[in-house]
């Protein structure tokens, strides 16, 4: 009855880059996110969804001069 709970192994990858809050920064955020996720062999559908989310987040104006972009996979 006292069986140990199954252990799940998950690898956590983190990538952080500070980019300017501009159109160029938004484009770089998308490109860097896709490139990094592909280098981690993330599934294509995850990469596409992440690109859409990052594009929306990067378009949102920030009150500071730069916005941090973090991709986890």
Steps between C-alpha positions, in 0.01 A plus 500: 500500500784742565631530146734789424364766268643482148777750441476715190819626347484827315780711370468873537667729251518873553605773262495869591588797281444871560361669186391855420129576510469573129388334178852369452502363856166325441632342181820389672295354787301286257807387307701420813211309656447283194872441456549404864200268512613329180849451646333325797310272255164635616200372303405715199150577634650625828748718313222651286281573804792651689579724203143633503507564878840671485384715207199617702704564816771684308242727334369614836659833592718497809569789734874427499755519221550126479293190551627162620408204284510154654428181316464176687474164341 
